[in-house]
Amino acid sequence: MKPIAILLGCAISIFAQRPSNPALLVPQEAPLLDYVAVPNPLPVPDAAAMGASSDVTFDSKGHLYVLSRGAKPLTEFDENGKFIRAFGDGLFTRSHGIRIDKDGNIWATDVGAHTVLKLNPQGEVLMTLGTKGKFGAWDEAAGARLFNEPNDIVFGNNGDLFVTQGHTPGAGRGGSLQGQNPGVLKFDKTGKFIKFWGGKGTEPGKFDVAHGIAIDSKGLLWVTDRENQRIQIFDQDGKYIREVKYAGLPCSLDIGKQNIYMVNGFTGQLLKLDLDGKVLAAVGKPGPAGTWGEFGEAHFIAVSPKGEIYVADSVNRAVQKFVKK
């Protein structure tokens, strides 16, 4: 068995998209959060072949699922962190976000293939949204069912699916059109497209990178607009409600009954917010692989039923676990 934290061959991959603007790397000022990192929280056998962790989520049993960029990109652990299985060989080009619906189906985004996959609990593909290997606009009238780097997923109470897209900031890699249509796509539970909102910009309702998405108890959608350093809040029809600004790079959030927890990208922070989005406390900083409590990129977050906080670090590869002091 070995821990998930494995040294990268190079410090930061070409896909990590570390910003060149130093203003984006200034951390959020806040009191110290009363959580500490747990060393080597998720031992896995060598055969699990985990790569850099992209996202983490929990199912209804409290089992943790890790989406990684290894040969077996899906890894399941029980409620005590014991390894159960690794699967998903060959499913992804560059995996990114993961959620599990109320029926136990696994939904995952692939920013490399521009697709969203729905898998049954056994890992068999039930549905593919998007056209593998092609990116562009979703236009049912033209028969074009295309994502542009889908990032994250969340479900409405009626089963509607909301997907954020536009992973590449600015002009996109190689000057392509990738990253130029960031926003939110809405589908019904059968995968039927309903609508898109967003587009490139800094105005209300526009995005630079629409990265993470979560839904609160009122049914409002909270979208991390990463390089615009804000969360934008919408109703489920895409009506803009308000925004909350932050220092750093808001990447992903988990909305609970009493608090919100958010990760702040390359500033290496885990933040505690109140239910209005106000920062209450923070912990973490940038650091090398194998240094628990420090991050290459604090990428995605999930809070367990026990209140333990898990963070996927897409640069240092590790899944980090934080518990209350």
Secondary structure, 3 states (H helix, E strand, C coil): CECCCCCCCCCCCCCCCCCCCHHHHCCCCCCECCEEEECCCCCECHHHCCCCEEEEEECCCCCEEEEECCCCCEEEECCCCCEEEEECCCCCCCEEEEEECCCCCEEEEECCCCEEEEECCCCCEEEEECCCCCCCCCEHHHCECCCCCEEEEEECCCCCEEEEECCCCCCCHHHCCCCCCCEEEEECCCCCEEEEEECECCCCCCECCEEEEEECCCCCEEEEECCCCEEEEECCCCCEEEEEECCCCCCEEEECCCCEEEECECCCCEEEECCCCCEEEEECEECCCCCCCEECCEEEEEECCCCCEEEEECCCCCEEEEEEC
